[in-house]
Amino acid sequence: MLNIKIKSSYRSFFGKLSELVSSRIIIFTYRIPDLNYYYVLALSSDPRASKYMNNLIRQDKLLRKSKIIKLNHFLLRDLLVIHGLKSTCEFHKLIEDNNVSLLVPYTFYRGIREYNVIGIREDLEKYLKNVKSYYGDDLVEWQRYEDLKTPELIKYMLKNSMLSVLMDKLTEQEIKVLKAAYYGGYFNYPKNSRQSDIGEQLNISKVTISIHIRKALKKILADVLDIFSFIN
């Protein structure tokens, strides 16, 4: 298995979008065999992403360079959902031509595309050589996993899952307070700790602890309920 990061985004609409938004963009791309098109689904938790999308769509040259023939987007509250079709996808063609498999989803973050591919050693080496040739040797970082261990795959898939889109909305302080509250038994019934106990542990006032917990839970529940409503 290879973990690859490509720093160049000039050929990609989503790479350019990722330079503008503050969150990761999680992307699923699938080839439609009968039509020879590629279906793309992308997610971003940056509430400003919709505005950036509208600005980039007006740049017809960027759409044509990215081989995008159809693109739509909508908001589930502040979760941006993008979907569309590409006439071709050089990124996926490199994968297909070199007989390796892409682990989906993959991500863009601040112009950097990160993904994992799996295959036999010879095919992975050939693929890596062609990726460096296409994007530029100095723009490609990679790491090889000699043994394909299940925990590594699970960590990668969780890191780039819908969970990470939700977590992008939480501030570092909110995550810190939630972790302290959860592991301290604050959410148990009956409670094993109070907000004042968490505040003392983190050197934060009880009122601030309450605010962080309520804000964090509201963000999580808002997205969970919106997605639940949309798929049901």
N, C-alpha and C positions, 0 to 999 in steps of 0.2 A: 504494500500500500504506500502511496505517496501523498503527502500533504503539500499542497502547492499554493503559493501566494504570488499573484501577478500585480505589479504596481501600476502598470499602465492602464488608463481608463479611456484613452482618447478614441478607441474604436467602439466603445459601448455606451449606449444611452443610459443604462442603469449604473454604469461606472461613473458617468458624469453626474447623475442624480445623487449618488452616494457621496460625492464631494460637497454637496450642498446641505444634506440632511445630517442630523446629529445621531441618528440611530443606524443600526445595521439594516441592510436590505436583504431579506431572505428570498431566494429565487428558486422556483421549480420550473424546469424546462423539459418538454417532452416532444419527441419527433412524432409527427402524424404521417405514417408510412404512405398511405394512399394519396395524400395530397402533397407530400414532400414539403410540408410546412412544419414549423416548430411552434408549439403552444407555450406561452410564458405566463407564469403566475408569480407576482412579487408582492411582498408585504413590508411595510415600514410603519414604525410607531411614532415617527416625528410628526406632530400636528401641523407643521409647516410644509410637509412634503407635498400636499395637494397643490399648493401655490407654486412650488418649484416645478411640479409636473406640468402645470399649465404653461409656464414660461418655456420649458424645454420642448414641449410639443409644438410650439410655434416655430421652433427652429427646424424647419423641414429638412435641412441639410443633414442634421444630426440623426433624424429618423431614417433617412435614406442610407446614411453611412452605416447605421446599425441594422439595416435590412428589415426594418419594422414596417409591415404593411397595414397593420391594424392595431390600435391601442386604446383601451378604455380604462377608466379608474373611478373609484367611488370610495366614500368614507363610511366606515362603521364607527361612528362617533369620531375618534381621532386616530383610528387605525386605517391607513391607506392601503387599499387593495387595487393592484394593477394587473390587468390581464390583456393578452393580445396575441398576435401572430407575427412570426418572422418568416421571410421567404427562404432564408438560409441562416446558418449560424456557424461561423468559422470555429468558435470555441468547441461546439459539439462535434463538428466535422473532424477536428483533430482527434477527438476521443474515439469516434467511430472508426476512422481510418487506421488507428493504431491498436485496435482490438483490446481496449481497456474499458472499464466501466466507471461511470461517475456516481458517487454517492450523493444523492439529493436529500435535502436542498443544499445549495451552496450560498455564499454570502458576498456582498460588496460592503465595504466599510471604508469611508474616506478615500475612495478611488482604488482600493485594493480588493481584488477578487481572491477569495480563499475557498479551496475545495479539496476533496480527497478523491483519488482514483485507485481502483484495485485491478489487479491482473497478474499474469506471470512476469517474472523478473525481466525477461528479454523484451516483452512488449512495453513494460513500464519504462525501461531504459530508452527504447526507441521513441516512445511518446514524449519523454522529458526532453530529449534532444530536439524533437520537432517543435515543441512548445517554446524552447529557448530561441530556436531559429526564427519562429514566427513573431514572438513578442519582444525579443531582445534578451540576450544572456544576462545583462546587468539588471533587468527588471523582474527576473524570476527567482524566487526563493523556494527552496524545497527541502523536505525532510522525508527520509525513507523509514518505514516500519518493516523490519525484516520478518517479524512474526505477526501474523494477523490475529491479534488478541481481541476477544469479544469486548472487554471493558473499554479499549481504545475506540472501537466503533461506536459503542453506546454513548460514550462521552462526546464524541464528535456529533452524533445525531441529535443529542439533547442540546448541545451548545447552539446548534443551528435550527432548532425547532421553533414552533409557535411560542413555546415557553420563553425563549430569549426575546421575542418581540414584546411580550408583556413585561418582562423584567427590565427592558430598556427604558420603560416609563418611570421606574422607581429611581429615586435619588440614592446615592450611597448611604446617606444618613437614614433614609427610610428602610433600606435593606438591613442596615446595622441594627436598628431598633426592632424590626420584625424578627430577626434571628435571635436577639436577646430575649424578646418576649416569648417566642415559641419554645426555645430550649430552656427557658426559665419556668415554663409551665403556666404562663399567663393565660393561654387559651384552653387550659385544662378545666374540667368541671369536677370538683370545685377547683378554683385557681390555686396554683402553688406560689404565685408571686403577684405583686400589685404594681401599678405604674410607678409608684414611688420607689419600689425595689429596683425596677429596671433603670429608673433615672439615677439612682444612687450608683448602680453598677457602671453606667455610661457617663456619669457626671453631667447629666442633663436634667432639667427641671421636669417635674411630674406633668405640668401643662404641656410642655414641648413633646414629651413622650406620647401623650394623648393625641396631639395634633398629627404627629408622624404616623401613628398607627391608623388613625381614621383616614388620613389622606392615602396611605398605601393601600389599605383595604378597599377604599372606594375605587382607586385606579384598577385594581385587579378584578373586582366584581363587575365594574362597568364593561370591561372587555370580555370577560367570560360570559356575561349575560347577553351582550350584543351578538357575540359569535353564536351562542346557543340559540338566540332568537332567529338569526339569519339561516342557520342550517336546519332549523326545525320549522 
